[in-house]
Amino acid sequence: MPKPSGLLSRTEMAMVLSDMHLANAGLEASSLSADSLKRSLAGYDQFIYQKHGTNAADFIASYDYYLSIPTEMDSIYLILVDSLNARESKSRGIQIIPITPSK
């Protein structure tokens, strides 16, 4: 699969996915109906794309590209897990330095 023109870096993908996972978890923990949950997630996705300076088309193309290379997707999720661990530690007042794989 050729690289898409708007390919997000692995770190950018990890940050977008991290925000998406957090938004999904927060909404799923709420008492929203399935329809309301779906509408809310769509709104959060747009906010997340805007926050990270991307759009749905570039995100989906990047996701599909990285998904076609399992080692790349693995490295994205390693960055994501490090990011989530750092956020959790920060919220608990613990400072850690995340390890990110080189590009």
KOLDRENFI-187856 format. One record per residue: residue number from 0; residue in one letter; x, y, z of N, C-alpha, C in turn. Coordinates in steps of 0.05 Angstrom, whole numbers, plus 5000, padded with zeros to 4 digits. Layout:
- NUM:a:X:Y:Z:X:Y:Z:X:Y:Z
...
// end
This chain:
- 0:m:5017:4976:5000:5000:5000:5000:5018:5025:5000
- 1:p:5014:5043:4981:5030:5068:4980:5023:5087:5003
- 2:k:5043:5103:5011:5038:5122:5032:5017:5143:5022
- 3:p:4997:5149:5039:4978:5170:5031:4991:5197:5033
- 4:s:4980:5216:5017:4992:5243:5016:4991:5258:5043
- 5:g:4969:5254:5058:4966:5267:5084:4973:5250:5107
- 6:l:4993:5232:5104:5000:5213:5124:5008:5226:5151
- 7:l:4995:5219:5172:5002:5228:5199:5026:5212:5208
- 8:s:5044:5226:5223:5067:5211:5235:5056:5191:5255
- 9:r:5074:5173:5263:5066:5153:5283:5058:5167:5309
- 10:t:5073:5187:5317:5067:5202:5342:5040:5216:5339
- 11:e:5035:5229:5316:5009:5242:5312:4986:5222:5314
- 12:m:4990:5199:5301:4970:5179:5302:4965:5170:5331
- 13:a:4986:5166:5346:4983:5157:5374:4968:5178:5390
- 14:m:4973:5203:5386:4960:5224:5401:4930:5226:5394
- 15:v:4924:5224:5368:4896:5224:5359:4881:5200:5371
- 16:l:4893:5176:5368:4881:5152:5378:4877:5153:5408
- 17:s:4897:5164:5422:4895:5167:5451:4871:5183:5459
- 18:d:4868:5206:5446:4845:5223:5452:4819:5210:5445
- 19:m:4818:5195:5423:4794:5180:5415:4787:5159:5436
- 20:h:4807:5144:5445:4802:5123:5464:4792:5135:5491
- 21:l:4803:5157:5499:4794:5170:5523:4766:5181:5520
- 22:a:4759:5193:5497:4732:5203:5493:4712:5179:5492
- 23:n:4720:5158:5479:4702:5134:5478:4697:5123:5505
- 24:a:4718:5121:5521:4715:5109:5548:4698:5127:5565
- 25:g:4701:5153:5563:4685:5172:5579:4656:5170:5572
- 26:l:4651:5169:5546:4623:5168:5537:4610:5142:5543
- 27:e:4625:5120:5540:4613:5094:5546:4607:5090:5575
- 28:a:4622:5105:5592:4617:5104:5621:4592:5120:5629
- 29:s:4583:5137:5610:4559:5153:5616:4534:5136:5612
- 30:s:4512:5148:5617:4486:5134:5615:4471:5141:5589
- 31:l:4486:5148:5568:4474:5156:5543:4462:5132:5529
- 32:s:4441:5136:5514:4429:5115:5497:4449:5110:5474
- 33:a:4445:5088:5460:4463:5080:5438:4463:5102:5417
- 34:d:4440:5113:5410:4439:5134:5389:4453:5159:5398
- 35:s:4448:5167:5423:4462:5191:5434:4492:5187:5435
- 36:l:4500:5163:5443:4528:5157:5445:4541:5159:5417
- 37:k:4528:5148:5397:4539:5150:5370:4542:5179:5360
- 38:r:4522:5195:5365:4522:5223:5357:4544:5238:5372
- 39:s:4547:5233:5398:4567:5246:5414:4595:5238:5405
- 40:l:4600:5213:5399:4626:5204:5389:4633:5218:5363
- 41:a:4614:5222:5345:4620:5235:5320:4628:5264:5325
- 42:g:4616:5277:5344:4623:5305:5351:4651:5306:5364
- 43:y:4657:5287:5381:4683:5286:5393:4705:5281:5372
- 44:d:4700:5263:5354:4719:5257:5333:4726:5282:5317
- 45:q:4707:5298:5310:4712:5323:5295:4728:5342:5312
- 46:f:4722:5344:5338:4738:5361:5356:4767:5351:5358
- 47:i:4770:5325:5360:4797:5314:5362:4813:5318:5336
- 48:y:4800:5315:5313:4814:5320:5288:4823:5349:5287
- 49:q:4805:5368:5295:4812:5396:5295:4835:5402:5314
- 50:k:4833:5390:5338:4854:5394:5358:4882:5387:5348
- 51:h:4883:5365:5332:4908:5355:5322:4915:5364:5294
- 52:g:4899:5383:5283:4905:5394:5257:4902:5374:5234
- 53:t:4883:5357:5236:4879:5337:5214:4849:5335:5208
- 54:n:4842:5316:5192:4814:5312:5185:4808:5282:5183
- 55:a:4783:5275:5180:4775:5247:5180:4788:5232:5157
- 56:a:4789:5244:5133:4800:5231:5110:4830:5224:5114
- 57:d:4846:5243:5124:4874:5238:5128:4878:5217:5151
- 58:f:4862:5220:5172:4864:5201:5194:4858:5172:5184
- 59:i:4836:5169:5170:4828:5142:5161:4849:5131:5141
- 60:a:4859:5148:5123:4879:5138:5104:4905:5130:5119
- 61:s:4912:5146:5139:4936:5140:5155:4932:5114:5171
- 62:y:4908:5112:5183:4902:5088:5199:4903:5063:5181
- 63:d:4891:5064:5158:4891:5041:5140:4920:5034:5131
- 64:y:4936:5055:5126:4964:5051:5118:4979:5037:5140
- 65:y:4978:5048:5164:4992:5036:5186:4982:5008:5193
- 66:l:4956:5004:5190:4944:4978:5195:4955:4957:5176
- 67:s:4963:4965:5152:4974:4946:5132:5003:4938:5139
- 68:i:5015:4952:5158:5042:4946:5167:5041:4941:5197
- 69:p:5036:4916:5206:5032:4910:5234:5053:4921:5253
- 70:t:5079:4921:5245:5099:4931:5263:5097:4961:5267
- 71:e:5087:4975:5247:5083:5004:5249:5059:5009:5269
- 72:m:5038:4994:5266:5015:4997:5283:5022:4990:5312
- 73:d:5039:4970:5315:5049:4963:5342:5064:4986:5355
- 74:s:5081:4999:5339:5097:5021:5350:5079:5045:5357
- 75:i:5058:5049:5341:5038:5070:5348:5025:5065:5374
- 76:y:5017:5040:5379:5004:5033:5404:5024:5033:5428
- 77:l:5049:5029:5423:5069:5032:5444:5071:5061:5453
- 78:i:5071:5079:5433:5071:5108:5439:5046:5116:5453
- 79:l:5023:5105:5444:4997:5111:5457:4997:5102:5486
- 80:v:5006:5078:5491:5006:5068:5519:5025:5085:5536
- 81:d:5048:5092:5526:5066:5110:5541:5053:5137:5547
- 82:s:5038:5147:5527:5025:5173:5531:5003:5171:5553
- 83:l:4987:5149:5552:4966:5145:5572:4978:5141:5600
- 84:n:5000:5126:5601:5014:5123:5627:5024:5149:5638
- 85:a:5035:5166:5620:5045:5192:5628:5023:5210:5638
- 86:r:5000:5209:5624:4976:5225:5633:4967:5216:5661
- 87:e:4966:5189:5664:4957:5179:5690:4976:5186:5712
- 88:s:5002:5184:5707:5022:5191:5727:5021:5220:5733
- 89:k:5017:5237:5713:5015:5266:5718:4991:5272:5735
- 90:s:4969:5258:5730:4945:5263:5746:4949:5254:5775
- 91:r:4967:5236:5779:4973:5226:5806:4997:5240:5819
- 92:g:5008:5259:5804:5031:5274:5814:5058:5260:5812
- 93:i:5059:5240:5794:5084:5225:5790:5095:5233:5763
- 94:q:5121:5240:5762:5133:5247:5736:5148:5223:5725
- 95:i:5141:5216:5700:5156:5195:5685:5164:5206:5658
- 96:i:5184:5194:5647:5193:5201:5620:5185:5179:5601
- 97:p:5166:5183:5583:5158:5161:5565:5180:5155:5545
- 98:i:5182:5130:5538:5201:5120:5518:5187:5117:5492
- 99:t:5196:5132:5472:5183:5130:5446:5203:5118:5426
- 100:p:5193:5099:5410:5211:5086:5390:5219:5107:5369
- 101:s:5243:5103:5358:5252:5121:5337:5237:5116:5312
- 102:k:5236:5136:5294:5222:5134:5269:5237:5117:5249
// end
